Structures are given as structure tokens and as C-alpha cells.
């Protein structure tokens, strides 16, 4: 499982969890550090990532 860490989480999580979740990235590593939530959601979905975020509004994007 590959994780995509949102901007509100530390980019250091990628390295800290590399053994458990290889291929994971932070939004800043893929040029999405200033992207709106919808773009981050779409990127995760299109590239096989599970999105990890503290944002409470991300679950609503799944309904769209």
C-alpha cells in the first residue's frame, strides 16, 4: 500500500514509514503542496495512493 501524505503532515513520515509502506510520498514531493483538496484527492486516486490527512473535509470528496 502506497501512502500520500497531505501538506498538514510532516514530510518526514515518508522516510520513517518507508519499510512498512514503500512507494509512499508527500504532496510536496509531487508538486501538490499548494494544490486544492480535490486535486490531491484525484492524484491519490489516479496513482493508487491511500491519502493520509488531518483535514476533516476529505471524506466528503469520496462522495462526489
N, C-alpha and C positions, 0 to 999 in steps of 0.2 A: 504494500500500500504506500503510495506517494502522498505526502502532505504538502499543502500550500499554506504557508503561514502568512496571515494578514499583517498589515502595517502596525497594528496595535500590539503585536507580539514581537519579541526580540528575534533578530536575525540569527542570533547565536544558537537558537533551538535547532537549526538545520544541522549544525556540526554535532551538537550534543545528542541528537537522536539519529544520527546517520547510520548506525549499526542496525537499529530497530526499523527504520523507515528510509531505506536507500532511495535516492532519486528525489527526495523532498527538496523544496526550495522556499525561499522567502519572496514576497512580492517585489521587493527591491532588486532581487537578482534577475527578474524577468521584465523589468521596466514598468511595473504596475504600482509603484509606491504611491503615486498620486491619483491612481485611477478610481473611478466611482465603483461602488459595490457591485453593480450589475456587470461591469467589465471583468472584475476579479472573479465573480461567480461563473461567468461564461468561460473564462480562461481555464478555471479549475475543471469545469465540466468537459470542455473540449479536449483537454490534455490528460484526463484520467487522474486528477488530483482530488483528494479529500480536503476541503477547505477548513482551516483551523483559525478561529477568530474569537475575539471578545465582543464583537458587535452583536447586539441583540436583534438587529433587523435582518440579518442574513437568512434566518429560517423563512421569512416571508418571500424571499426571492425564489425559493423552491416551489412555491405555489403558483408562480407565474408561468 
